[in-house]
Amino acid sequence: MAQCETCGNDYDKAFQVVMAGQTHVFDCFECAIQALAPSCAHCGCRTIGHGLEADGAIFCCAHCAREEAARGLRDRADAQRAADVFAELDRADRPPAPTGSAMGV
Protein backbone atom coordinates (compact mmCIF):
# COMPACT_ATOMS: atom_id res chain seq x y z
CA MET A 1 0.00 0.00 0.00
CA ALA A 2 1.00 3.60 -0.49
CA GLN A 3 0.81 6.35 2.12
CA CYS A 4 -0.94 9.66 1.36
CA GLU A 5 1.47 12.54 1.80
CA THR A 6 -1.30 14.85 3.06
CA CYS A 7 -3.16 12.77 5.66
CA GLY A 8 -0.83 9.80 6.13
CA ASN A 9 -3.48 7.20 5.32
CA ASP A 10 -2.16 3.86 4.00
CA TYR A 11 -4.49 3.03 1.14
CA ASP A 12 -4.46 0.28 -1.47
CA LYS A 13 -6.03 2.58 -4.09
CA ALA A 14 -3.66 5.53 -3.66
CA PHE A 15 -2.63 7.37 -6.82
CA GLN A 16 0.27 9.48 -8.01
CA VAL A 17 0.29 13.00 -9.38
CA VAL A 18 3.36 14.36 -11.15
CA MET A 19 3.64 18.14 -10.92
CA ALA A 20 6.68 20.19 -11.93
CA GLY A 21 8.70 16.98 -12.17
CA GLN A 22 7.88 15.83 -8.61
CA THR A 23 5.78 12.76 -7.90
CA HIS A 24 3.17 13.02 -5.13
CA VAL A 25 1.06 10.23 -3.61
CA PHE A 26 -2.51 10.75 -2.37
CA ASP A 27 -5.41 8.62 -1.20
CA CYS A 28 -8.12 10.98 -2.50
CA PHE A 29 -8.65 14.09 -4.61
CA GLU A 30 -9.34 16.19 -1.51
CA CYS A 31 -5.83 15.53 -0.23
CA ALA A 32 -4.32 16.22 -3.66
CA ILE A 33 -6.18 19.53 -3.88
CA GLN A 34 -5.13 20.52 -0.36
CA ALA A 35 -1.48 19.84 -1.18
CA LEU A 36 -1.20 21.12 -4.74
CA ALA A 37 -3.92 23.63 -5.67
CA PRO A 38 -3.09 27.33 -5.25
CA SER A 39 -5.03 29.41 -2.73
CA CYS A 40 -7.12 32.37 -3.85
CA ALA A 41 -5.34 35.64 -3.03
CA HIS A 42 -8.60 37.11 -1.71
CA CYS A 43 -10.65 34.44 0.08
CA GLY A 44 -8.02 31.74 0.58
CA CYS A 45 -10.07 28.88 -0.88
CA ARG A 46 -8.29 26.37 -3.09
CA THR A 47 -8.49 27.21 -6.78
CA ILE A 48 -9.25 23.87 -8.41
CA GLY A 49 -10.26 25.33 -11.78
CA HIS A 50 -8.07 27.43 -14.02
CA GLY A 51 -8.72 30.61 -11.99
CA LEU A 52 -7.69 34.14 -12.86
CA GLU A 53 -4.21 35.57 -12.52
CA ALA A 54 -2.91 39.12 -12.08
CA ASP A 55 0.66 40.05 -11.13
CA GLY A 56 1.37 36.52 -9.93
CA ALA A 57 -1.71 36.36 -7.68
CA ILE A 58 -4.32 33.69 -8.45
CA PHE A 59 -8.01 34.27 -7.78
CA CYS A 60 -10.73 31.61 -7.71
CA CYS A 61 -13.31 33.83 -9.44
CA ALA A 62 -13.99 37.26 -10.92
CA HIS A 63 -15.64 38.41 -7.69
CA CYS A 64 -12.47 37.85 -5.66
CA ALA A 65 -10.32 39.52 -8.32
CA ARG A 66 -12.68 42.50 -8.32
CA GLU A 67 -12.59 42.71 -4.49
CA GLU A 68 -8.79 42.96 -4.66
CA ALA A 69 -9.02 45.56 -7.47
CA ALA A 70 -6.85 43.29 -9.61
CA ARG A 71 -5.66 44.80 -12.87
CA GLY A 72 -4.28 43.10 -15.95
CA LEU A 73 -6.25 39.94 -15.29
CA ARG A 74 -5.29 36.92 -17.31
CA ASP A 75 -7.66 34.00 -17.50
CA ARG A 76 -5.86 30.70 -17.12
CA ALA A 77 -8.06 28.95 -19.71
CA ASP A 78 -8.17 30.85 -23.00
CA ALA A 79 -8.61 34.23 -24.68
CA GLN A 80 -12.38 33.92 -25.15
CA ARG A 81 -12.88 33.15 -21.48
CA ALA A 82 -10.72 36.15 -20.58
CA ALA A 83 -12.95 38.38 -22.71
CA ASP A 84 -15.98 36.96 -20.91
CA VAL A 85 -14.40 37.66 -17.51
CA PHE A 86 -13.60 41.25 -18.44
CA ALA A 87 -17.19 41.71 -19.63
CA GLU A 88 -18.40 40.28 -16.30
CA LEU A 89 -16.22 42.72 -14.39
CA ASP A 90 -17.60 45.60 -16.48
CA ARG A 91 -21.17 44.53 -15.64
CA ALA A 92 -20.46 44.08 -11.93
CA ASP A 93 -22.21 47.25 -10.80
CA ARG A 94 -25.23 46.85 -13.06
CA PRO A 95 -28.43 45.14 -11.91
CA PRO A 96 -29.10 41.75 -13.51
CA ALA A 97 -31.31 41.61 -16.60
CA PRO A 98 -34.84 40.33 -15.96
CA THR A 99 -35.54 36.73 -16.89
CA GLY A 100 -38.72 34.84 -17.77
CA SER A 101 -41.88 36.11 -19.40
CA ALA A 102 -44.17 38.91 -18.26
CA MET A 103 -46.49 36.26 -16.86
CA GLY A 104 -43.76 34.94 -14.53
CA VAL A 105 -43.41 31.62 -16.33
Legacy VTK file of the C-alpha trace (Angstrom):
# vtk DataFile Version 3.0
C-alpha trace
ASCII
DATASET POLYDATA
POINTS 105 float
0.000 0.000 0.000
1.003 3.601 -0.486
0.809 6.349 2.118
-0.938 9.657 1.358
1.469 12.545 1.797
-1.302 14.853 3.064
-3.161 12.765 5.657
-0.825 9.798 6.134
-3.480 7.199 5.316
-2.161 3.860 4.001
-4.488 3.031 1.135
-4.455 0.278 -1.470
-6.030 2.581 -4.094
-3.662 5.532 -3.663
-2.629 7.365 -6.823
0.272 9.481 -8.010
0.290 13.002 -9.383
3.360 14.355 -11.149
3.637 18.143 -10.923
6.680 20.187 -11.926
8.705 16.985 -12.167
7.882 15.829 -8.615
5.783 12.759 -7.897
3.174 13.023 -5.129
1.056 10.227 -3.606
-2.510 10.752 -2.374
-5.413 8.619 -1.204
-8.120 10.983 -2.498
-8.648 14.087 -4.611
-9.345 16.194 -1.509
-5.833 15.534 -0.226
-4.321 16.217 -3.660
-6.184 19.528 -3.882
-5.127 20.523 -0.363
-1.484 19.843 -1.181
-1.200 21.118 -4.745
-3.922 23.627 -5.665
-3.087 27.325 -5.252
-5.030 29.410 -2.733
-7.125 32.371 -3.854
-5.336 35.639 -3.028
-8.605 37.112 -1.709
-10.648 34.441 0.079
-8.025 31.738 0.585
-10.071 28.884 -0.882
-8.286 26.373 -3.086
-8.493 27.206 -6.781
-9.254 23.875 -8.410
-10.260 25.329 -11.780
-8.074 27.432 -14.023
-8.715 30.611 -11.994
-7.695 34.143 -12.864
-4.208 35.568 -12.520
-2.914 39.120 -12.077
0.661 40.046 -11.134
1.365 36.517 -9.928
-1.711 36.357 -7.681
-4.319 33.693 -8.450
-8.009 34.267 -7.781
-10.729 31.611 -7.710
-13.311 33.828 -9.442
-13.986 37.255 -10.925
-15.644 38.414 -7.686
-12.470 37.849 -5.657
-10.321 39.515 -8.320
-12.683 42.503 -8.319
-12.586 42.713 -4.493
-8.795 42.964 -4.665
-9.019 45.557 -7.469
-6.847 43.289 -9.608
-5.664 44.802 -12.873
-4.280 43.099 -15.947
-6.253 39.935 -15.288
-5.295 36.923 -17.307
-7.662 33.998 -17.498
-5.861 30.702 -17.119
-8.063 28.950 -19.713
-8.175 30.850 -23.005
-8.607 34.235 -24.685
-12.381 33.923 -25.153
-12.884 33.149 -21.476
-10.719 36.147 -20.578
-12.951 38.376 -22.711
-15.984 36.956 -20.912
-14.401 37.659 -17.515
-13.602 41.247 -18.441
-17.188 41.709 -19.629
-18.405 40.284 -16.304
-16.216 42.717 -14.388
-17.597 45.597 -16.479
-21.171 44.533 -15.645
-20.456 44.079 -11.935
-22.206 47.249 -10.801
-25.235 46.851 -13.058
-28.434 45.144 -11.913
-29.102 41.751 -13.512
-31.308 41.615 -16.603
-34.842 40.333 -15.958
-35.542 36.725 -16.891
-38.719 34.839 -17.766
-41.877 36.107 -19.404
-44.172 38.911 -18.263
-46.490 36.255 -16.862
-43.757 34.943 -14.533
-43.412 31.615 -16.326
LINES 1 106
105 0 1 2 3 4 5 6 7 8 9 10 11 12 13 14 15 16 17 18 19 20 21 22 23 24 25 26 27 28 29 30 31 32 33 34 35 36 37 38 39 40 41 42 43 44 45 46 47 48 49 50 51 52 53 54 55 56 57 58 59 60 61 62 63 64 65 66 67 68 69 70 71 72 73 74 75 76 77 78 79 80 81 82 83 84 85 86 87 88 89 90 91 92 93 94 95 96 97 98 99 100 101 102 103 104
